[in-house]
């Protein structure tokens, strides 16, 4: 089996960030956001990388660029179709530039006992379920809850099967691990840190800027 391939999802518009350019190309700590994740992937020893890009964007040097889809899962599917070799796949969001390289190795190692392994942080806040009118109907046991992140690693055949579904189902997927769950595959959690957060708002961008500059 060949080595792992990284799929970097970088096709987001950045509208919630208030950016005039695609989110992955917004500068953070002096570099386009996606370059931080590319650096982490390479530091983890993942040399083959496919980037799902917005229409018209140019791929960075040394990676395979593909046009992303209308949904996240469509972008992953397009990147997977271009992935070389036959080894495992690790999917990461370009909007998580603080990912440590070791986390890629951790999720890939966890595939020994699963079809998919996902980075996630323990939930520390109390979480309540409410009805559409805002009335609380349940308080959930946070000791069993995890906030899901990327990277997410997959046995290639499991991801291919999970993505081979109707477009309406792909549109409902907020992460690819759910598609593997839905197909009956096994998914394991790999503990991560809340520091591996996703940049969505201008506040997130400011925090990431500070942390990445401190990292140097």
Secondary structure, DSSP 8 states (H G I E B T S, - for coil): ----EEEEEE----TTTT-SS-GGGSEETTEEHHHHHHHHHHHTT--EEEEEE-TT----TTSEEEE--SSHHHHHHHHHHT--SSS-EEEEETT-TT--HHHHHHHHHGGGG-SEEEEEEE--S--EEE-TTS-EEEE--GGG-EEEEEEEEE-HHHHHHHHSS-HHHHHH-SSHHHHHHHTT--EEEEE--TTS----SHHHHHHHHHHHHHH-
